[in-house]
Amino acid sequence: MKVDVSSSSPILRMEVDADDFGKLFASMNSEQQIAVLKSMLDHMMPHQMQWDYIAIELEKPENTLTLSRLTSLISGMSNG
């Protein structure tokens, strides 16, 4: 994410959490969203085992809705 900050004093810390990133992603157009998804997949190539850890996290009860929504989205795309 590109951030331009103009300030006369030092900025010691800037934070972006998952919710902030989600809001930014939702505000992007479809081309930008695809570019982000592609970049995420490209950057994960050296870390293939991380997908296993992500899958384990998605199977936890607190992530049931997220897994269900992702599954529905992906299955809907493959049927279209």
C-alpha positions in Angstrom: 0.0 0.0 0.0 1.3 3.4 -0.9 1.1 5.9 1.8 2.1 9.6 1.4 2.4 11.5 4.6 3.3 15.2 4.9 4.4 16.1 8.4 6.8 18.6 10.0 7.4 16.2 12.9 8.6 12.6 12.8 6.1 9.8 12.4 7.2 7.0 14.7 4.6 4.4 13.9 1.8 3.8 11.5 -0.4 0.7 11.7 -2.8 -1.1 9.4 -4.8 -3.9 10.8 -6.7 -6.7 9.0 -10.0 -4.7 9.2 -8.4 -1.6 7.7 -6.9 -3.7 4.9 -10.4 -5.3 4.4 -12.0 -1.9 4.1 -9.3 -0.7 1.6 -9.8 -3.9 -0.4 -13.5 -3.5 -0.5 -13.1 0.1 -1.8 -10.9 -1.0 -4.7 -12.3 -1.7 -8.2 -12.3 -5.3 -9.5 -9.0 -4.8 -11.4 -7.2 -3.6 -8.3 -8.8 -6.4 -6.2 -7.5 -9.0 -8.7 -4.1 -7.4 -8.6 -4.0 -7.7 -4.8 -5.1 -11.4 -4.9 -2.5 -12.1 -7.6 0.2 -10.4 -5.6 -0.8 -12.3 -2.5 -0.6 -15.6 -4.3 2.7 -14.7 -5.9 4.3 -13.7 -2.6 3.1 -16.9 -1.0 4.8 -19.1 -3.6 8.0 -19.5 -1.5 5.8 -20.3 1.5 3.5 -23.1 0.3 3.3 -24.8 3.7 1.6 -21.6 5.0 -1.5 -22.6 3.1 -1.7 -25.7 5.3 -1.6 -23.4 8.4 -4.2 -21.2 6.9 -6.5 -24.2 6.2 -6.1 -25.3 9.8 -7.0 -21.8 11.1 -10.1 -21.8 8.8 -11.3 -25.0 10.2 -11.5 -23.6 13.7 -15.0 -22.9 15.0 -14.5 -19.2 15.2 -13.7 -19.2 11.5 -16.7 -21.3 10.3 -18.5 -18.4 8.7 -15.4 -17.2 6.8 -14.7 -20.8 5.5 -18.3 -21.2 4.5 -18.3 -17.8 2.6 -15.0 -18.6 0.9 -16.2 -22.1 -0.1 -19.5 -20.7 -1.4 -17.7 -18.0 -3.4 -15.2 -20.4 -5.0 -17.7 -23.1 -5.8 -20.0 -20.5 -7.3 -17.2 -19.3 -9.6 -16.4 -22.9 -10.8 -20.0 -23.5 -11.7 -20.3 -20.4 -13.7 
